[in-house]
Amino acid sequence: MKPSLVRLALISLGFAASLSSLPAQAQKTVDQCASTLKARGYNVYKMDIDDGRIDDLAASINNQKYEIKTDMNCKVLLEKIDY
């Protein structure tokens, strides 16, 4: 390879690596998502990470149990009564 092509390849790899790390920095922890739900009045009693991208939480409010799924930025994707 010519030196200019090697340099371009290295710069491209560095740029790609920096882009792949951005979402991880923006992601919140499952504890932060639970805190968000607690602020809405939920009592969170179970927290799991389904597939590394979705938080699966079990919570209750007013003696009613709920199943709640959030993305890694704490956006609620599913909030349904758990029978």
N, C-alpha and C positions, 0 to 999 in steps of 0.2 A: 504494500500500500504506500501511496505517497504520503509524506508528512502532513499535508493539508487535509487529506482524507481521514487520517488517524485523529488529528486534532478535532475535526468536525464530528467524528464518531464519539469521541470522549465528551465533547460538549453536549451532544444529543443525549448521551446516557445520563449525564449529570442533570440535565433539564428534566428528563423523564423521571428520574429518582426524586427530584424535588417536587414534582407534581403528585406523585403517588403518596407522598407523606402529608399533603395538605388535608385530605379528608380525616385522617387519624387525629390530627390536631383539633379539628372542629367537632369531633365526636365527644359525647358526654358519657359518663359512666352510668351503669345501672343504678347506682346509689343516687346520682344526681336526678335521674328520671323518677326514682321513688320519692325523692324530696319534692319534686314538682307536683306529684300526685298528692302527697301529704298536705301540701299547701292548698290543694283543692278540697281537702276534708277527708280524703281516703286514709284508711289504716292499712298500710301495705304490710302483708305478713309473709309473702313469698316472692323471691326475685330469682329469675334464671335468665340466661342468655341462650336463646333457641339455637341459632346457627351462626353466631358471631356477628350478626347484623341486626337481630331483632331481640328486644328485651321482652320477656314474658313475665308479667307480674300478676299476683293474686292480691286483691285488696277488698276491703269492705267499707261501706258507708251506710249509716242508718240501719245497721243489722242486715244489710243485703250484700252478698258476695258478688264480686265482679272479676272477670278475666280481662286483663288489659295487655295489649301488645303495643310497644312503641318502637320506633326506629332508633338508631344510635344517636340521634339528635333530640330525643325525647318527644318527638311528634307522635301523638296517639294515632295508631293505625286501626285498632280494634278496641272497643269498650263495650262488653256485653255482660249481661247477668249470668252468673255461674250457678247453675242449678245443682 
